[in-house]
């Protein structure tokens, strides 16, 4: 893996987190919709068979999409875990710099303060960290 590929993989960690959060919110909304529809259908007088079949198909479709989305979330979580585990294989301070910068989303400046190095030294450590990460 090149250093640029390593950087992109590490940057994808926060993007993956956002996607997972968005998809979980979408699922919560769908579950709420399904609950409301189910309660409404249960309280209504029996409609025509065609109407009930259409509603059942819609609910089934929503549930299928939810299941597919859950599967996508699990796949994204595996990708996150792979990135996290690779970062954890590095020694300090390389691990700390990549963890703070890419996993926690901190700036290099705040990372420098937290690990006790100068800003320039932290940039050098980050460059070396990316090189080490790329070679894992």
N, C-alpha and C positions, 0 to 999 in steps of 0.2 A: 504494500500500500504506500502511496506517495504521501508526503506531508500534507499536500492540499486535500487529498482524499480523507486523510485522518482528521483534518480540520472540519471538513464537511460532515463527516460522521459524528464528530463531537457536537457540532452546531445543530445537528438533527435531533439531539436529545431534548432540548427545550421545545422544538417544534412538535416532536412526538407527544410530549406532555400536553401541549395545547390541544392537539388533535384528540387525544384521549379524553381530556376534559370536555371538549365540545361534543364528542360522541356520547359521552355519559349523560350530559345535559339533554341531548336529543332523545336518548332512551327514556330518561325521566319524564320528559314531555309526552312522549308516545304512550308510556305506561299510564300517565294521567288521562290522556285522551281515551285509551282503551277502557279504563275504569269508568269514566263518565259515560261512554257509549254503552258499555255493558249494563250499567245501572239504568240508563235510559231505556234500553231495549227490554230489560226485565220488567220495568214498571209500565211499559206501554201495552195496550191490548194487542192481541195477536194480529199481525198484519198479513198481507198476502204472502204466499210461499215465496214468490219471486223477490219481494222486498226483503224478507228475512234472509234468503240465500245471498242476496247482494251485500247485506250488512255483514253476514258471517264471512263472506269472501274478503271483504275489506278488513275485518278484524284479523283474519288469518294472514293476509298480506302484511299488515302492520307487524304482527308477531314474527313473521318470517324475516322481515327487514331488521327487527330488533335482534334476532338470533344471529343474523349475518354480521351486524354491527358489533355484537359482543365478541364474535370470533375475530374480527378485525382488531378490536381493542386488545385481545389476548396476544395477537401477533405483534402489535406495536409494543406491548409491555415486554415481550421477549427481546425485541430490538433494544429497548432501553436498558434492560438487564445486561445484555452483552456489552454495551458501551460502558455501563457502570462497572462491570467486573473487569474490563480491560484497564480502566483508569485505576482501579484498586490494586492492580498488579504492580503499578509503578511505586518506586520508593519516594519518600519525602525529599525534597519539596516539590518534585515533579507531580506527584499525585495531588498534592494540595492545590497547586496552581490550576491543573486541569479540572479538578473537582469544583473549586470555587468559581472559576471562570466559565466553564461550559455546563456543569450540572446545576450549580446554584444560580448561575446567571450574573455573578458579580463582575464588576469591571476589573481591569488589571490593577488600577490604582487602589481599589478597596482590597483586592487580594494581596497587594504588596504590604498594605498596612497590617492585615490580619496575620501574614506569615513573617513579618518583621524584616522585609528586604526593601531596598530602594525600588522605585518604579522601573528604572532601567535594568536593574538586576532581575527583576521579576519578568520583564520582557525577554531577557536572555534565557531565563529558566523556562518560560513558556515555549520558546522556540525549541529548546532541547527536549522539553516534555512532548511536544508534537512529534519530534523525530523518534523518540523512544516509543510513543504510542503507535506510530506508523509501523514500527518494526515488531510489534507484538503479534 
